[in-house]
Structure formats: C-alpha cells, structure tokens
Amino acid sequence: MSNVKEYDFNGSEDVVKDLLSAYQAEKKAGHYQKIKEKYPDPGTRYCFDVLEGKFQTSTMLKLAAFRQLQDLRRIDEDSSFKYVYDLKHVKIILNFAKIVPDVDTGKPVPLMLWQKAILALMFGWRDNLDNKRYDRVIVSVARTNGKTYLSAIILTYSFIIESAGKTNQDMAYIAPVTSQSKKGFSYLKTTMDHLSTIPAFHKLFKQLDTHVQNDQIISKIPQNVILRLSHESGRFDSRHFVMAVLDESGSDGAKGSPAAIAQIARNVGQVSSGMMQTGGSMFQISTAYPNPTSYFYKDERMLERVMRDDTSRSLDNYLCMVWEQDSVKETEQPDTWEKSNPLITLSKEKKEQMIRSLINERNTHMAAGNIQEFQNKNMNIWLKTKSNTYLTLNDIEKSVVEQAPFNIDGHEVTIGFDKSQYADDTAVSFTFPYMENGVGKWYILQHSFIPLAFAQGSIDLKEKQDGINYRNAERLGFCDITQDAYGFIDDGVVFTYILDFVEQHHLSVKAFCFDAWHADEPVTMWIDQKTDWLTIPVRQGSLTLNKPTLAFRRAIASDQIRWLDDPLLKYSFSNAVLLNDNNGVKVDKDSRTAKIDIVDATIDAFFRAQYDFDDVNLDKNQKDPFANMTPRERKEYWNNFTF
C-alpha cells in the first residue's frame, strides 16, 4: 500500500514545468519536511537544491533529484518499497573521500556538493540484506570536470574498505582501448602511492602484502585485486567483479566503428552477468560521443523514460545522473553552462576562469567550422558531429511515442520496401497519414528481415559486425532473424508478412513503393501480379529522391513524424547522411558497415506519401481506374454509378 502520489511525465509537453509544479505541490503539502529533517546528508541536500533552482541543472538531473525525494518518502509510505537510505554508509564513503589525495597536488581536495551526491546516492541506498541498491550507476558530465578523481575514490574505497576481511575480491578499471586504460590506471596507481604515505594505510598495505603494479593492484594475502582492462583486449566472461569502473563507456571506439560499439556493449553485458554472483556494482562514467548508437546513450534515454514515470519500479537498480545542456541553443548562453560543467560552481574565480576558457574553445571550434565538437564534449550533448547528418538526435528522439497515436486498423497506408543486397537487411516501412489537431502527420512503423549468410550463419557475429542487438529487436517485434538453413532471407516469408499485416489490420494500401533496380525481384513481382495495389518503382538517384528526402526531413523538423521506440529504426536514421550532387540530395550511410535500409524504405514510401495532404492525384495515369481502391470503395462506386 502506497501513500505516495503517482506521477508520470512521459506524456508531458514541458517536463521541467510539470515536474517542478509537482515538487512544489508535494512541498506545500508538507511531504518533504520530514525528509529534510531525517536525511540531512549532502546527497539529499543537493537534490533539494536542484529542485529549488539553487543550481542550473539539466532536465535529467531534475528527474534524478525528484526520484530521490520520492523514494525517500516511499521508505515509510510504501510497503512494497524494499530499500532504505542508510546514512551510516553515506558517512563512511564521504569520510573516506576526504583523505583520498588528488594526484596533481598529492593532497585531498574537498569534494563539491554534486560529487558528494553521486557517492552518497551510490553507496547510501541498500536493500534488506544491506547490499547496494544500485548495481548499475550511470554518470555523465562534460570533460575536465573531475571524472577520474571520482573513479579513483570509488575503486580505492571498494578495494580498501568494502573488501576488508574478504578474500578473492576482483575489481577492475576498464577503458575503451589499452592506451586509455594505461592513462587512467596510472592515476589510480598514483592515488594508491599517495595513500601509502599515510601511516595507517602504510601499515595496512604491508600487512596485506599490497603491491601497485602496471596492470594490477593486488593484496596477496586476501587475494584481492584491481585489474587494468580494456574493451579491445580484455576478456570478461570468467570474471565476477564486486566493483568495476567503466571509464568513457559512451566511446564509439578509436575509429567510431559499429564493431567497436558492439564490443563495448557485449563486454558490459559480460561484466554485468558476472556480477550476479557477487552482488557487485558497475560504475559507468562518460562524456557524450558523436555516435549515438552506443549502449551508454541508449541506457541514458531508457533511464530518462523510467525516471519520467516516477511510479515505475522496473529499473530500481539503476542510478542515472547526467549533467548536460538541454539544447544546442545554449551554445550561445554561457550563463547556462554549469548544467554540463558543474565544476563552474566551485567558486567565483573558478566560474570566471572556466567560462572564459569555454568561450575561447567555442569560438575556436566555430571559426574552424566544427562547433558540433564543442557541443559534444564541452556541453555534453549527444549529437552526430558530421555536418552532413540527415537528422539530428533530437529530431529522432522527439518523434518517439510509446504507442501508436491511433488505431491503424482500416487505415490508409503507403508501403516502402528495400530489398537486401549481400549482408544488408530487408526493410518494410508502413507510412500512415493521419490528422492531429488539424495538422497532417505520419506514423511510421517498420519491420526488418535479418540475413546471416554473410556472418557465417551466426547471429553473434552479425550483431558484432553491425553493432546492433538484433535479438532484442526481434523480442520487441521489430524484426525477424532468418531461419533459413543457409542464412539467406526467404522472399516468401517477406511477401507473406506484408500481405498478412495488411489483411490483419484491414489496411487500404495507397501504394507500394520500391527501388526501381529491384523491379524483377520476387517480392516486388508478386506484389505487382498478385495484388491490385498501385506499385511505384522509385529510381534511386538524387534527381528522383531529392524531393521526398527533403520533404521527410521537413516533416521531422515540423514535428509531423511519429514512430515507436524502435532500436533498429533509430539506429538506421542515426547513420543516415546527406549525399549532394548536381541533381540534388539523397541519403547515404556514414560507414560501410552502417545500416540505413529502414531509411531507404521510408524515403521510398515518402515518394508517394509526401502528397497525402495535398490535392494532388499521382495515380491519374494508371491503367486501372480502380487501382488503390478497397473492395468496399469499389462496391460503393458501382452502387452510385449512373450512365
């Protein structure tokens, strides 16, 4: 039984406004007074300060702060809530942090309130067995804001304090590539060397036979160890870490390849599964990166949706705290930059120094024509940094809806089709026009067919090559992985799926649009010969695709496109770039292994669908006067026909 009012901001047009209104309402009702008195720790105090506007913070931080206060209420007001916030553990970690020296000065540096909040929430929340509630912690902040110092505190605390009296405790510092792991681990080694100069720790390290080495820090008597690992070379399937710090988890690899992204995602999964036996924790910290297909970005967006729904208990084991700018428009607003650079609030002098440096950095990037890099790293905004990117990340994300905006049964639809070549996927894009508040919009629903013939018949290899979790997408209903013995896509399966989907939902097919080069493919020939649908071959040159390509982007920018939270669709549009020539533009992909099949199918559909709300009849030259009519429409025509 819960006395805590339920809030869900997922449908909100202004999340910040509605969230702060909810906070003020709960505050006015007196629900937070007891919380403020019972939990005076820095973590809770920071959350109050965030919601009171004492700091400029991102929407993500406000959501995390509201979640913290609501969860503190649930301890006493919700009998189904099984966690407690133990100030004893908060005190221990913060006292330990006070003595951890900074490597640059060799002396402890007082933590700022936002840093204390991370440690307090991470270690303070416990389950009924006194295990840490959060086995996954996601922290994101702009570069040069002290991420490495926090990582050193967390790992040394786990190694010295949490593992005291225990044996065979494995911990790890993990970076994307070996060179990064060496640099980060050297910071940790220096921290341990400084700690060893403190008499109490010097004595302890001697008793435990502790050694600081290039690739590990080991206490030989209890056999506890911190390992230096990297995603490019490390093997994690046999490890059972009690604490793993994953630095720059959002990395897209040295060359930004999908394979590198997939490698990190797979390693994270292995680290997580290994922790199931130890009750361990994974601390993931990163800045934003250019490639939004990384699992870290996906987890951020997943946690945003979860935190918007304050009643959700589905991911209570995740802590997510993100310091980021809310919009690229804030590039011109230095007074907002503490949202992504909380170190600015250290002092008046620090603020002046950082703002001055950041302005210089911004102006330099602007003059060089790569302002996106500044927005990416210094403002911590995820976005494609290529100037020819087709859609922005914000456009892709803002179009996501939790469910179809209307019942598609009996609705009109234009179907776009992109047939796979070699290792590509086959994609079918259903484009539904509809009206909302007098505005014409489109709902896009896709389904893909995944071949394995050029991945040695292995879905593991296919996912590694493409950097896509196809099995998860299949579970969500967005694709079918081929069952063919040789790994090819069965044209009959594709044809049957399209017909069954249309029949199941009683759809009125306005047109079936496909790549003109594939006019002699079985699926397109069967559609043309076995249905009465209007079929439109679409040439793939920029002369033909220029208008639908730009029309679709305009529709996205005008908030006229809706689609589900489909990982394949979002991945495909994230990879699309614009290719220009003398005849216009068309979409292309930004790397050889990237997949844009869904984009191609959707643009093909939009060749016809772009006119859905115009008084234009593209079909007037068709030989069949009843093309594109449903049986009911034909019957009505003849019933009303007169000579």
Buried (B, 14 or more C-beta within 10 A) or exposed (E): EEEBBEBEBBEEEEBBEBBBEBBEEBBEEEBBEEBBEBBEBBBBBBBBBBBEEEBBBBBBBBBBBBBBBBBBBBBEBBEEBBBBBBBEBBBBBBEBBEBBBBBEEEEBBEBBBBBBBBBBBBBBBBBEEEEBBBBBBBBBBBBBBBBBBBBBBBBBBBBBEBBEEEEEBBBBBBBBBBEBBBEBBEBBBBBBEBBBEEEEBEEBBEEBEBEBEEEBBBBEEBEBBBBBBBBBEBEBEEBBBBBBBBBBBBBBBEEBBBBBBBBBBBBBBBBBEBBEEBEBBBBBBBBBBBBBBBBBBBBBBBBBBBBBBBEBEEBBBBBBBBBBBBBBEBBEEBEBBBBBBBBBBBEEEEBEEBBEEBEEBBEEBEEEEBBBBBBBBBBBBBBBBEEEBBBBBBBBBEBBEEEBEBEBEEBBBBBBBBBBEEBBBBBBBBBBBBEEEEEBBBBBBBBBBBBBBBBEBEBEEBBBBBBBBBBEBBEBEBBBBBEBEEBEBBBEBBBEBBBEBBEEBEBBBBBBBBBBEBEEBBBBBBBBEEBBBBBBBBEBEBEBBBBBBBBBBEBBEEEBBBBBBBBBBBBBBBBBBBBEEEEBBBBBBBBEEBBBBBBBBBBBBBBBBBBBBEEEEBBEEBEEEEBBBBEEEEEEEEEEEEE
